[in-house]
Amino acid sequence: MPPSVSSSVSPSSSSDSLPWSQRPWLVAVAGMVALASAMGVGRFAFTPLMPMMLHDGSIDLAQGSWLAMSNYLGYFVGSLVCMVLPWVAKGLMQRLHPSRMVHWWLFITAVLTAAMALNWPGAWASLRFVSGVASAVVFLNITLWCMSQLAHLGRPQMGGLLFCGPGIGIALTGLATSAMVAAGWHAVSAWLAFALLALVFWLMVMTVVRGPLAPPPAHTQTGAAVAVAPEGPVDRLLLTLAYSLAGLGYIVTATYLPVIARGALPADSVWPDLFWPMFGGGVALGAYLSTHLPTRWDRRRLLMAGYGIQAVSIAISALWPTPLGFSLGSLLLGLPFTALTFFALQEARRIWPSALSSFPGLLTAAYGLGQIVGPPMVAWMLAHSASTQQGFAYGLAAAGAALVLGIVILAAMVWRHPHQG
């Protein structure tokens, strides 16, 4: 075809002929859907369903805490596996590229969610553990695939939209659970409904997420990023520690928010079923807003701001146990939730650009370790407190203190190496 004819093809017609995996908006939406399934269903559907399971008598509060911890332990193990595999099994990783891992583990998420409806209480902890592994594997692989694909397509700024996915999933499962409670459903039916939702999400992702990682754009200058980053091993360790504290800081409220609200408000109140969807809405909104912040802003300071917002949200929930207080606390807790992940991964890429897959895996594992500590800590506090309300108050105080300590560590990083942008 002569050049003059080729150049006359309209952008819309050439775009329409592209495979779906080459269309930036579809890539971003597929990433959102994958995270909505892996995180919103695979990880966090248990939070709004725990009060239903408590009401059905299938678990008690202590058992619910251990089921939550099993999921967080699985998330930690999955993160470690993703961190180590690129180093010890390079040949295997060439065959198990991210898109394949996403396909398999999203399907596993749907199967595990359906299995929670079976009357196998002894197997529930194992199911929640493997579901946590699936969440971590999908999270790290879909993030890596989508970010690489968007960078290759010249639209890296759209990468932050992926992190709206967990909030959308949380809001969907929360609102659905509220409707199920109003209709008198039992937790068994809810698990099956969410398994069907996860299966639909899997089918949607399968049509877009295909092929190995895209090569980086030719104009990318990773060498320049390495040259200008003065941070070394100490700062990487500090970032890992601070991010781990973020996992502990949010998990107490995120896991027990519906239970805490139900205990503080009248039994016939409709509000407790709405706080979790509000949290999910805040997550999606915060992730969207994070994509519009100037790239020149210091990501460590943005992390400090996010930690501060979550600490304030915890204080509001503890000191103002009313519908308005819980609503504001839920929204503020969710607002920086996945934005913190986005900022932490950006900072990780800046201070250690040569470890694009292993360092994010380490950060995710550290975050998972912080989450693991939360449920058993609260279970211990509940067992050694005069009342359930007092035990939860101690747990919220410990979570807030963890976030404040994280702010101090991030401030030390800024002091050591002021931002040069």
N, C-alpha and C positions, 0 to 999 in steps of 0.2 A: 504494500500500500504506500503510495507517495506520501511524503511528510505533510504536504498541505492538506491531504485528506484526513490523515491521522489527527492532525491538530484541530480539525474542525469538529471532532467528536465532543459533544457537550459533556461537562463534568457530571451531570445527573445521570446520563446514559451510561457512562463508564463506571460510575459508582454503583449503579444498579446491577451491573454485570459482575461485580466483585463477589468472591465468596464471603459468606457471613463472617468468617474469622478475620477478614481484612477490613471490616467496617468498624471504625472506632466506637460509635455509639452502641453497636451490638456487642462488641467486646466488653465495654464497661457494664452494660446491662447484664450480660452473662455472668460477669464477676459478682455483681450485686446479688443475683439470684443464687449463685453458688454459696455465697456467704450467708444469705438468708436461710438456706437449708442447713448448712453445716453448723452455723452458730445459732440462728434464731430458732431452729427446730432441734437439731442434734444436741446442742448444749443447753439452751435456755428454755425450751418448752417445759422442762421439769419444774421450773420456778412457779409458773401459774398453776401447774397441775398438782403441785405438792399439797396445797390446801384441799383439793378435791380428793386426793388419796388419803389425806388425814381424815376427811369427813366420811369416806367410804370405810375407814377402819383397816385399810390394807397396810398402812405403815403408821408408826408414831413419829414424834418430832425427832427423837434421837436417830431412828432409822433413816429418816429423810436427810438428816445431816450427813450420815455416812454415805448415802447414795450420791449426794452432791459431791462429797469428797472423792468418791470413786471416779466420777466424771472428770473432775479437775486433775486427778492423778493420771488418768488416761491422756488428758490434754498435755500434761507435762512429758509423759513418755513419748507421745507422738512427736512433740517438738524436738526432743533429744534425738529421736531416730532421724528426723529430717535434717538435723544439724550434722550428724555423724556420717550419714550415708555418702554425701558428696566426697568425703575424704577417704573412706575405706572401701567404697564399691563404685568407682568411677565407671567401670564397664557396665555394671548393672544399671546405673542411673541413665546411661545413654539409651537403654531400652525402656526403662520406666520413666519416661519424660513426664513433666508436670501435667499435661492434659490427660494422659492415661490415668495417672494417680487420682486426678479429680473425678474422672468418670467412675472409677471403681469405688472410691470411698464415698461418693455421694449416694451411690446405689446401696452400699452397706449401711449408710445412715438411715435410709428408708426402711431397710429390713430390721435394723436394731430398734427403731422406733415402733414398728409393728410388734416386735417380740415383747415389748414392755406391756402389751395388752394381755399376754398370757399369764395364767395363774402359776407363775414360777417365782415366788418371792426370793428363793435362794439364789436364783440366777440374775436378779435385777442388778446387783452390784457389778457383776461381770459385764452385763449389757451396757450399763452406764460407763464403765471403764473403756470398753472398746469404742463406744460412741464418742468419748473424749479424744481417743486416738484419732478417730476419723475427723473430728473437728479441726484438730491441729494440722493433720496432713492436708486436708482440703484448703484450710486457711493459707498455709505457706505456699502450696503449689499453685492455687488459683491467683494469689497475689503475684507470684513470680511470673506466671504465664501472661497474665493480663498487663502487668506493668511493662514487661518486655515487648509485648505485642503493641501496646499503645506508643511506646517510645519508638519502635520501628516504623509505626504509621505516622509519626510526627505529632502525636497528641498526648504527650506524657502528662500534661496537666489534668487530664481526665481520670488519672489513676485514683485520685481521692474519692471519686464517686463509688468505687467498689465498696468502700467502708460504710456506705449507707445501707448495704445489705443486711448486716446484723440487726440494725434498728428496724428495718422493714419487717424482717422475720419475727423479731420480738413483738412488734406492734400487732402483726397478724395473729400470732399465737395467743397473745394476751386478749385481744378483742374476741377471738373465737372462743377462748375459754370462758370469758364473761358471758357470752351468748349461751354456751353449753350449760353453765351453772344455772342461768335463768330458765333454761328448758328442762332442768332436772337430769342432765346426763351424768353418767358415772365416768370415772377416770379411764376405764377400759375403752369406752367408745371414743374418748378424746385422743388416746394414744393412736388408735386406728385411723382417726381422721387426720392426724398430723402425719402419720406414715404415708397416707395418700397424697398429702400436700408435698411431702419430701420427694415422692416418686414423680409428681408433676414437675417439680423444680429440676430434678435430674434429667428428665427428658428435654426440658428447655435448654439446659446447659450443654447437653450432648450435641445439639445442632450447631453450636457456635465454637465451642472450645475444642479445637482439633489441631493436631500437628505438634511438632517440637517447638522449642523456644525460638522466637524470631531473633535474628542477628541484631546487634546494636546498630543504630544509625551511623553512617560513615563519619558524620561530623562530631560524634561524641568524643570528648577529650577526657578520658578517665585519668590520664596521667596528670593533668592540671589539678584535678581534685585531690590527688594524693599529695601533690607538692605543697598545696596551700593549707592542709590540715595539720596543725601543730600537735593535736592530741595524740596520745600514745596509749599503751596498755592500761595505765592507771585510769584514764578517762573512760576507756571501754568498760573497765570493771565498775566504775562509778555509775555509768549509764545503765549497766545491767542490774546493779543493786537498786537503783532508783526505780527502774521499770518493774522489778520484782515487788517493791513496796506498793506500786500502783495496783498490782494484782490483789494484794491483801487489802488495800484500802477500799476498793469498791465492792469486793465480793460479799462482805457481810450484809450490806444493805441490799445488793442485787439478789442474793439468794433468799433472804428472809423477809424482804419488803412486804409481800402479800400476807405473810403470817403475822408480822408485827402490826400491820394496819388492821387486820381482823381482830387482833387482841385489844387494840386501843380504841376502836370505834364500835358503835352499837351493832348488835348481831344482825339486825335487819338492814344495815347500811349497804348501798350499792357501790360505794366508793372503792372499797378494797379491790374489786375486780378491774378497776380502771387505772390504778397507779402503775401497773406493769406496762400496759400499752403506752402510757404517758412516758415512761422511761424509754421505750422503744422509739417513740416519736422524737424524743430529745436526742437519741443516738443518731438517727437518720439526719436530723437537722444539723447537728454539730459536724457530722462528716461532710455534709454538703457545704457548709460555711467554711470548713477548713480548706477546701479547694480554691477559695477566693482570697486567701490571705497572701500578702506579698511574699515572694520567695526569699527576699533579702532579710526577712525577720529571723532572728535567732530562734531556732527550734527548741533550744533548752529553756528559753524564757516562756515560750508557748506551752511547753510541758509543765512548767511551774504554775502558769495560770490555770491550766486544766486541773492539776492536783488541787489547787486552791478552791476551784469551783466545786469539786467533788467533796472536799472537806467541809465547805459551807453547807452543801446539800445534806451531808450526814448530820451536822449540827441542827439544821432545821427539822429534819425528821425526828431527832431525839428530843428537842426542846419544844416543838410545836406539833404534837400528835393530833392534829385536826385534819379534816379533808383538805383544806387549803394548804396546810403545812406539808402534808404528804404529797400533794400534787406538785408544789414547788420543789420539794426535795427530790421527787422522782425525775422531774424535767431536768433539773440541774445535775443530778447524778449521771443521767444519760448524755447530756450535751457534749462533754469532752470524751466520752467512753472510747469510741473508735477513732476519734480525732487524735487522741494520745498515741494510739498505735501508728497512725499515719505519720505523726511528728517523730516518733521514736525510730521508725524505719528510715525516715529521711535523714535523721541525725546519724544513724548507724551507717548509712551509705556515705555520708560526708566524712566521718572519722575513720572508717575502715572500708574503703571502696573495693578493695581486692577480695573481700569476703562477702560477696553479694548474697550467697545462699546460706552459709554457715553462721554468720553473725546474727542475721534475723532469726535463725532457728534457736540460737542461744538466748536471745532476748525473749522470744516466745516461751521457751522453757522456763526462764526465770520468772516471767509473768505467771506461768502455770504453777510454779512452786509457791509463789505468794498466794495464789488461790487455794492451793491444797491446805495451807495453814489455817485459812479462815473457818471452814465448817467445824473441824474438830476443836478449834479454839472456842467457838461459840458453844459447842456441845459440852465442853468442859465447864465453861462459865455457867451454863444453864444448870448443870448438875451440882454446882457449888454455890448457887445463889439462893436467896430466900424466896425468890419468885421468878417466874418466866420473864416478867417485865424488867426486873433488875438484871437478869442474865443478858438480855438483849441490849440493855443500856451499856453494860460493860463491853460487849462486843462492838457496839457502835463507837465507843470511846477509843478502843484499841485501833479500829479501822481509821478513824480520824487522825490519830497519832502517827500511824504509818504514813499517811499522805503528807503530813507536816514534815516528817523526817525525810521523805522523798524530796520535798521542796528544798530543804537544807542541803542535801547532796547535790542537787542540780545547781543551786546557787554557788556551791563550792566549785563546780565545773566551770561556771561562767567566770568566777573570780580567777581561776587558774589560767583560763584562756579566753579573754574577752573576744566577743564577736567582731570580726574584721570587715563584715559586709556593709 
